Amino acid sequence: MIILWVLVPLSLLLLGLATWAFFWAVDNNQFEQIEQDAQRSLDDEAL
């Protein structure tokens, strides 16, 4: 039962960290050209 006092705050901390990282990525335009970058990696002429 004592382990719950450790795991619950730890999971909430990790959830907060993941949420912060997601919003940071959105604010820094990390999701702008996902499809174009994928197509460029498959294009033979770009190499």
C-alpha distance matrix in Angstrom:
0.0 3.8 5.4 5.7 7.6 9.7 10.3 11.3 13.8 15.0 15.8 17.5 19.4 20.6 21.6 23.6 25.2 26.2 27.7 29.6 30.9 32.1 34.0 35.4 36.8 38.3 39.9 41.4 42.9 41.1 41.4 45.2 46.9 44.6 47.2 50.0 48.2 47.3 50.9 52.2 50.2 51.9 55.4 57.7 60.1 57.4 57.1
3.8 0.0 3.8 5.4 5.5 7.3 9.2 10.6 12.2 13.3 14.9 16.6 17.8 19.3 20.8 22.4 23.7 25.2 26.8 28.3 29.6 31.3 33.0 34.0 35.7 37.4 38.7 40.1 41.9 40.1 40.8 44.5 46.4 44.2 47.0 49.7 47.7 47.0 50.7 51.7 49.8 51.7 55.0 57.3 59.5 56.7 56.3
5.4 3.8 0.0 3.8 5.3 5.2 6.1 8.5 10.4 10.6 12.0 14.3 15.5 16.4 18.1 20.0 21.0 22.3 24.2 25.7 26.8 28.4 30.4 31.4 32.7 34.6 36.1 37.3 39.0 37.0 37.7 41.4 43.1 40.8 43.6 46.2 44.2 43.4 47.1 48.1 46.1 48.0 51.4 53.6 55.9 53.1 52.6
5.7 5.4 3.8 0.0 3.8 5.2 5.0 5.7 8.4 9.5 10.2 11.9 13.8 15.0 16.0 17.9 19.5 20.7 22.1 23.9 25.3 26.6 28.3 29.7 31.2 32.7 34.2 35.7 37.4 35.6 36.0 39.7 41.6 39.4 42.1 44.9 43.1 42.4 46.1 47.3 45.5 47.3 50.6 53.1 55.3 52.5 52.3
7.6 5.5 5.3 3.8 0.0 3.8 5.9 6.0 6.9 8.8 10.6 11.5 12.8 14.8 16.1 17.3 18.9 20.7 21.9 23.2 24.9 26.6 28.0 29.1 31.0 32.6 33.7 35.2 37.2 35.6 36.4 40.0 42.1 40.2 43.1 45.7 43.9 43.5 47.2 48.2 46.5 48.6 51.8 54.3 56.3 53.3 53.2
9.7 7.3 5.2 5.2 3.8 0.0 3.8 5.8 5.9 6.2 8.7 10.4 10.8 12.4 14.4 15.7 16.6 18.5 20.2 21.3 22.6 24.5 26.2 27.0 28.7 30.6 31.8 33.0 35.0 33.2 34.2 37.8 39.8 37.8 40.8 43.3 41.2 40.9 44.6 45.4 43.6 45.8 49.0 51.3 53.3 50.4 50.0
10.3 9.2 6.1 5.0 5.9 3.8 0.0 3.8 5.7 5.0 5.9 8.5 9.7 10.3 12.0 14.1 15.1 16.2 18.1 19.7 20.8 22.3 24.3 25.4 26.7 28.5 30.0 31.3 32.9 31.0 31.7 35.4 37.2 35.0 37.9 40.5 38.6 38.0 41.7 42.7 40.9 42.9 46.2 48.6 50.7 47.8 47.6
11.3 10.6 8.5 5.7 6.0 5.8 3.8 0.0 3.8 5.4 5.2 6.3 8.6 10.0 10.6 12.4 14.3 15.4 16.5 18.4 20.0 21.2 22.8 24.3 25.9 27.2 28.7 30.3 32.0 30.4 30.9 34.5 36.6 34.6 37.4 40.2 38.5 38.0 41.7 42.9 41.3 43.3 46.5 49.2 51.1 48.3 48.3
13.8 12.2 10.4 8.4 6.9 5.9 5.7 3.8 0.0 3.8 5.5 5.0 6.0 8.6 9.7 10.4 12.2 14.2 15.2 16.3 18.2 19.9 21.1 22.3 24.3 25.8 26.8 28.4 30.4 29.1 29.9 33.5 35.7 34.0 37.2 39.6 37.9 37.8 41.5 42.4 41.0 43.2 46.3 48.9 50.6 47.6 47.7
15.0 13.3 10.6 9.5 8.8 6.2 5.0 5.4 3.8 0.0 3.8 5.4 5.0 6.2 8.6 9.8 10.5 12.3 14.2 15.3 16.4 18.4 20.1 20.9 22.5 24.5 25.7 26.9 28.8 27.1 28.1 31.7 33.7 31.9 35.0 37.4 35.4 35.2 38.9 39.7 38.1 40.4 43.5 46.0 47.8 44.8 44.6
15.8 14.9 12.0 10.2 10.6 8.7 5.9 5.2 5.5 3.8 0.0 3.8 5.4 5.1 6.1 8.6 9.8 10.5 12.2 14.1 15.2 16.4 18.4 19.7 21.0 22.7 24.3 25.7 27.2 25.4 26.0 29.6 31.6 29.6 32.5 35.1 33.4 33.0 36.7 37.7 36.2 38.3 41.4 44.1 46.0 43.1 43.1
17.5 16.6 14.3 11.9 11.5 10.4 8.5 6.3 5.0 5.4 3.8 0.0 3.8 5.4 5.0 6.1 8.6 9.9 10.5 12.2 14.2 15.3 16.6 18.2 20.0 21.2 22.5 24.3 26.0 24.7 25.3 28.8 31.2 29.5 32.6 35.1 33.6 33.5 37.1 38.2 37.0 39.2 42.2 45.0 46.7 43.7 44.0
19.4 17.8 15.5 13.8 12.8 10.8 9.7 8.6 6.0 5.0 5.4 3.8 0.0 3.8 5.4 5.1 6.2 8.7 9.9 10.5 12.3 14.3 15.5 16.3 18.4 20.1 21.0 22.4 24.6 23.2 24.3 27.8 30.2 28.7 32.0 34.2 32.4 32.7 36.3 37.0 35.8 38.3 41.1 43.8 45.3 42.2 42.4
20.6 19.3 16.4 15.0 14.8 12.4 10.3 10.0 8.6 6.2 5.1 5.4 3.8 0.0 3.8 5.4 5.0 6.1 8.5 9.8 10.4 12.3 14.3 15.1 16.4 18.4 19.9 20.9 22.7 20.9 21.9 25.5 27.5 25.7 29.0 31.3 29.4 29.4 33.1 33.8 32.4 34.8 37.8 40.4 42.1 39.0 39.1
21.6 20.8 18.1 16.0 16.1 14.4 12.0 10.6 9.7 8.6 6.1 5.0 5.4 3.8 0.0 3.8 5.4 5.2 6.1 8.6 9.9 10.6 12.5 14.1 15.4 16.7 18.4 20.0 21.4 19.9 20.4 24.0 26.2 24.5 27.6 30.1 28.6 28.6 32.2 33.3 32.2 34.4 37.3 40.2 41.8 38.8 39.3
23.6 22.4 20.0 17.9 17.3 15.7 14.1 12.4 10.4 9.8 8.6 6.1 5.1 5.4 3.8 0.0 3.8 5.5 5.1 6.1 8.6 9.9 10.7 12.1 14.2 15.5 16.4 18.3 20.2 19.2 20.1 23.4 26.1 24.8 28.2 30.4 29.0 29.4 33.0 33.8 33.0 35.4 38.1 41.0 42.3 39.2 39.8
25.2 23.7 21.0 19.5 18.9 16.6 15.1 14.3 12.2 10.5 9.8 8.6 6.2 5.0 5.4 3.8 0.0 3.8 5.4 5.1 6.1 8.6 10.1 10.4 12.3 14.3 15.3 16.4 18.5 17.1 18.5 21.9 24.3 23.0 26.5 28.5 26.7 27.3 30.9 31.4 30.4 33.1 35.7 38.5 39.7 36.5 36.9
26.2 25.2 22.3 20.7 20.7 18.5 16.2 15.4 14.2 12.3 10.5 9.9 8.7 6.1 5.2 5.5 3.8 0.0 3.8 5.4 5.1 6.2 8.7 9.8 10.6 12.4 14.3 15.4 16.7 15.0 15.8 19.4 21.6 20.0 23.3 25.6 23.9 24.2 27.8 28.6 27.6 30.1 32.8 35.7 37.1 34.0 34.5
27.7 26.8 24.2 22.1 21.9 20.2 18.1 16.5 15.2 14.2 12.2 10.5 9.9 8.5 6.1 5.1 5.4 3.8 0.0 3.8 5.5 5.2 6.3 8.5 10.0 10.8 12.4 14.3 15.7 14.7 15.2 18.5 21.2 20.1 23.3 25.6 24.5 25.0 28.4 29.4 28.8 31.2 33.8 36.9 38.1 35.0 35.9
29.6 28.3 25.7 23.9 23.2 21.3 19.7 18.4 16.3 15.3 14.1 12.2 10.5 9.8 8.6 6.1 5.1 5.4 3.8 0.0 3.8 5.5 5.3 6.0 8.6 10.0 10.5 12.2 14.4 13.8 15.2 18.2 21.0 20.4 24.0 25.8 24.4 25.4 28.8 29.3 28.9 31.7 34.0 37.0 37.8 34.6 35.4
30.9 29.6 26.8 25.3 24.9 22.6 20.8 20.0 18.2 16.4 15.2 14.2 12.3 10.4 9.9 8.6 6.1 5.1 5.5 3.8 0.0 3.8 5.6 5.0 6.2 8.7 9.9 10.5 12.4 11.0 12.7 15.9 18.4 17.5 21.1 22.8 21.1 22.1 25.6 26.0 25.4 28.2 30.5 33.4 34.4 31.1 31.8
32.1 31.3 28.4 26.6 26.6 24.5 22.3 21.2 19.9 18.4 16.4 15.3 14.3 12.3 10.6 9.9 8.6 6.2 5.2 5.5 3.8 0.0 3.8 5.4 5.2 6.3 8.7 10.0 10.9 9.6 10.2 13.6 16.2 15.2 18.6 20.7 19.5 20.3 23.7 24.4 24.2 26.7 29.0 32.1 33.1 30.0 31.1
34.0 33.0 30.4 28.3 28.0 26.2 24.3 22.8 21.1 20.1 18.4 16.6 15.5 14.3 12.5 10.7 10.1 8.7 6.3 5.3 5.6 3.8 0.0 3.8 5.4 5.0 6.1 8.6 9.9 10.1 10.9 13.5 16.7 16.6 20.0 21.7 20.9 22.3 25.3 26.0 26.2 28.8 30.8 34.0 34.6 31.5 32.8
35.4 34.0 31.4 29.7 29.1 27.0 25.4 24.3 22.3 20.9 19.7 18.2 16.3 15.1 14.1 12.1 10.4 9.8 8.5 6.0 5.0 5.4 3.8 0.0 3.8 5.5 5.1 6.2 8.7 8.7 10.9 13.3 16.3 16.5 20.2 21.3 20.1 21.8 24.9 25.0 25.1 28.1 29.9 32.9 33.4 30.0 31.1
36.8 35.7 32.7 31.2 31.0 28.7 26.7 25.9 24.3 22.5 21.0 20.0 18.4 16.4 15.4 14.2 12.3 10.6 10.0 8.6 6.2 5.2 5.4 3.8 0.0 3.8 5.5 5.2 6.3 5.2 7.3 10.1 12.8 12.7 16.5 17.7 16.4 18.0 21.2 21.3 21.4 24.4 26.2 29.2 29.8 26.5 27.7
38.3 37.4 34.6 32.7 32.6 30.6 28.5 27.2 25.8 24.5 22.7 21.2 20.1 18.4 16.7 15.5 14.3 12.4 10.8 10.0 8.7 6.3 5.0 5.5 3.8 0.0 3.8 5.5 5.3 5.9 6.5 8.6 12.0 12.4 15.8 17.2 16.7 18.4 21.2 21.7 22.4 25.0 26.6 30.0 30.3 27.2 28.9
39.9 38.7 36.1 34.2 33.7 31.8 30.0 28.7 26.8 25.7 24.3 22.5 21.0 19.9 18.4 16.4 15.3 14.3 12.4 10.5 9.9 8.7 6.1 5.1 5.5 3.8 0.0 3.8 5.5 7.7 9.3 10.4 13.9 15.1 18.5 19.3 18.8 21.1 23.6 23.7 24.6 27.5 28.8 32.0 31.9 28.7 30.4
41.4 40.1 37.3 35.7 35.2 33.0 31.3 30.3 28.4 26.9 25.7 24.3 22.4 20.9 20.0 18.3 16.4 15.4 14.3 12.2 10.5 10.0 8.6 6.2 5.2 5.5 3.8 0.0 3.8 5.6 8.5 9.3 12.3 13.7 17.2 17.4 16.5 19.1 21.6 21.2 22.0 25.2 26.3 29.3 29.1 25.7 27.3
42.9 41.9 39.0 37.4 37.2 35.0 32.9 32.0 30.4 28.8 27.2 26.0 24.6 22.7 21.4 20.2 18.5 16.7 15.7 14.4 12.4 10.9 9.9 8.7 6.3 5.3 5.5 3.8 0.0 3.8 5.4 5.5 8.7 10.4 13.8 14.0 13.6 16.2 18.5 18.4 19.5 22.4 23.4 26.6 26.5 23.2 25.1
41.1 40.1 37.0 35.6 35.6 33.2 31.0 30.4 29.1 27.1 25.4 24.7 23.2 20.9 19.9 19.2 17.1 15.0 14.7 13.8 11.0 9.6 10.1 8.7 5.2 5.9 7.7 5.6 3.8 0.0 3.8 5.8 7.9 8.4 12.1 12.7 11.5 13.7 16.5 16.4 17.0 19.9 21.4 24.5 24.8 21.5 23.0
41.4 40.8 37.7 36.0 36.4 34.2 31.7 30.9 29.9 28.1 26.0 25.3 24.3 21.9 20.4 20.1 18.5 15.8 15.2 15.2 12.7 10.2 10.9 10.9 7.3 6.5 9.3 8.5 5.4 3.8 0.0 3.8 6.0 5.9 9.4 10.9 10.5 12.1 14.7 15.5 16.3 18.7 20.3 23.7 24.2 21.3 23.2
45.2 44.5 41.4 39.7 40.0 37.8 35.4 34.5 33.5 31.7 29.6 28.8 27.8 25.5 24.0 23.4 21.9 19.4 18.5 18.2 15.9 13.6 13.5 13.3 10.1 8.6 10.4 9.3 5.5 5.8 3.8 0.0 3.8 6.1 8.7 9.2 9.8 12.1 13.9 14.4 16.1 18.4 19.3 22.8 22.7 19.9 22.3
46.9 46.4 43.1 41.6 42.1 39.8 37.2 36.6 35.7 33.7 31.6 31.2 30.2 27.5 26.2 26.1 24.3 21.6 21.2 21.0 18.4 16.2 16.7 16.3 12.8 12.0 13.9 12.3 8.7 7.9 6.0 3.8 0.0 3.8 5.7 5.4 6.2 8.7 10.2 10.6 12.5 14.7 15.5 19.0 19.0 16.3 18.8
44.6 44.2 40.8 39.4 40.2 37.8 35.0 34.6 34.0 31.9 29.6 29.5 28.7 25.7 24.5 24.8 23.0 20.0 20.1 20.4 17.5 15.2 16.6 16.5 12.7 12.4 15.1 13.7 10.4 8.4 5.9 6.1 3.8 0.0 3.8 5.7 5.5 6.4 8.9 10.2 11.1 13.0 14.7 18.2 19.0 16.5 18.5
47.2 47.0 43.6 42.1 43.1 40.8 37.9 37.4 37.2 35.0 32.5 32.6 32.0 29.0 27.6 28.2 26.5 23.3 23.3 24.0 21.1 18.6 20.0 20.2 16.5 15.8 18.5 17.2 13.8 12.1 9.4 8.7 5.7 3.8 0.0 3.8 5.5 5.1 6.2 8.6 10.1 11.0 12.4 16.2 17.1 15.2 17.5
50.0 49.7 46.2 44.9 45.7 43.3 40.5 40.2 39.6 37.4 35.1 35.1 34.2 31.3 30.1 30.4 28.5 25.6 25.6 25.8 22.8 20.7 21.7 21.3 17.7 17.2 19.3 17.4 14.0 12.7 10.9 9.2 5.4 5.7 3.8 0.0 3.8 5.4 5.1 6.1 8.7 10.1 10.4 14.1 14.3 12.2 14.9
48.2 47.7 44.2 43.1 43.9 41.2 38.6 38.5 37.9 35.4 33.4 33.6 32.4 29.4 28.6 29.0 26.7 23.9 24.5 24.4 21.1 19.5 20.9 20.1 16.4 16.7 18.8 16.5 13.6 11.5 10.5 9.8 6.2 5.5 5.5 3.8 0.0 3.8 5.4 5.0 6.3 8.9 9.9 13.3 13.8 11.1 13.1
47.3 47.0 43.4 42.4 43.5 40.9 38.0 38.0 37.8 35.2 33.0 33.5 32.7 29.4 28.6 29.4 27.3 24.2 25.0 25.4 22.1 20.3 22.3 21.8 18.0 18.4 21.1 19.1 16.2 13.7 12.1 12.1 8.7 6.4 5.1 5.4 3.8 0.0 3.8 5.5 5.3 6.7 9.0 12.4 13.9 11.9 13.4
50.9 50.7 47.1 46.1 47.2 44.6 41.7 41.7 41.5 38.9 36.7 37.1 36.3 33.1 32.2 33.0 30.9 27.8 28.4 28.8 25.6 23.7 25.3 24.9 21.2 21.2 23.6 21.6 18.5 16.5 14.7 13.9 10.2 8.9 6.2 5.1 5.4 3.8 0.0 3.8 5.4 5.2 6.2 10.0 11.3 10.0 12.1
52.2 51.7 48.1 47.3 48.2 45.4 42.7 42.9 42.4 39.7 37.7 38.2 37.0 33.8 33.3 33.8 31.4 28.6 29.4 29.3 26.0 24.4 26.0 25.0 21.3 21.7 23.7 21.2 18.4 16.4 15.5 14.4 10.6 10.2 8.6 6.1 5.0 5.5 3.8 0.0 3.8 5.4 5.1 8.4 8.9 6.7 9.0
50.2 49.8 46.1 45.5 46.5 43.6 40.9 41.3 41.0 38.1 36.2 37.0 35.8 32.4 32.2 33.0 30.4 27.6 28.8 28.9 25.4 24.2 26.2 25.1 21.4 22.4 24.6 22.0 19.5 17.0 16.3 16.1 12.5 11.1 10.1 8.7 6.3 5.3 5.4 3.8 0.0 3.8 5.6 8.1 9.8 7.7 8.3
51.9 51.7 48.0 47.3 48.6 45.8 42.9 43.3 43.2 40.4 38.3 39.2 38.3 34.8 34.4 35.4 33.1 30.1 31.2 31.7 28.2 26.7 28.8 28.1 24.4 25.0 27.5 25.2 22.4 19.9 18.7 18.4 14.7 13.0 11.0 10.1 8.9 6.7 5.2 5.4 3.8 0.0 3.8 6.3 9.1 8.4 9.2
55.4 55.0 51.4 50.6 51.8 49.0 46.2 46.5 46.3 43.5 41.4 42.2 41.1 37.8 37.3 38.1 35.7 32.8 33.8 34.0 30.5 29.0 30.8 29.9 26.2 26.6 28.8 26.3 23.4 21.4 20.3 19.3 15.5 14.7 12.4 10.4 9.9 9.0 6.2 5.1 5.6 3.8 0.0 3.8 5.6 5.7 7.4
57.7 57.3 53.6 53.1 54.3 51.3 48.6 49.2 48.9 46.0 44.1 45.0 43.8 40.4 40.2 41.0 38.5 35.7 36.9 37.0 33.4 32.1 34.0 32.9 29.2 30.0 32.0 29.3 26.6 24.5 23.7 22.8 19.0 18.2 16.2 14.1 13.3 12.4 10.0 8.4 8.1 6.3 3.8 0.0 3.8 5.5 5.7
60.1 59.5 55.9 55.3 56.3 53.3 50.7 51.1 50.6 47.8 46.0 46.7 45.3 42.1 41.8 42.3 39.7 37.1 38.1 37.8 34.4 33.1 34.6 33.4 29.8 30.3 31.9 29.1 26.5 24.8 24.2 22.7 19.0 19.0 17.1 14.3 13.8 13.9 11.3 8.9 9.8 9.1 5.6 3.8 0.0 3.8 5.4
57.4 56.7 53.1 52.5 53.3 50.4 47.8 48.3 47.6 44.8 43.1 43.7 42.2 39.0 38.8 39.2 36.5 34.0 35.0 34.6 31.1 30.0 31.5 30.0 26.5 27.2 28.7 25.7 23.2 21.5 21.3 19.9 16.3 16.5 15.2 12.2 11.1 11.9 10.0 6.7 7.7 8.4 5.7 5.5 3.8 0.0 3.8
57.1 56.3 52.6 52.3 53.2 50.0 47.6 48.3 47.7 44.6 43.1 44.0 42.4 39.1 39.3 39.8 36.9 34.5 35.9 35.4 31.8 31.1 32.8 31.1 27.7 28.9 30.4 27.3 25.1 23.0 23.2 22.3 18.8 18.5 17.5 14.9 13.1 13.4 12.1 9.0 8.3 9.2 7.4 5.7 5.4 3.8 0.0
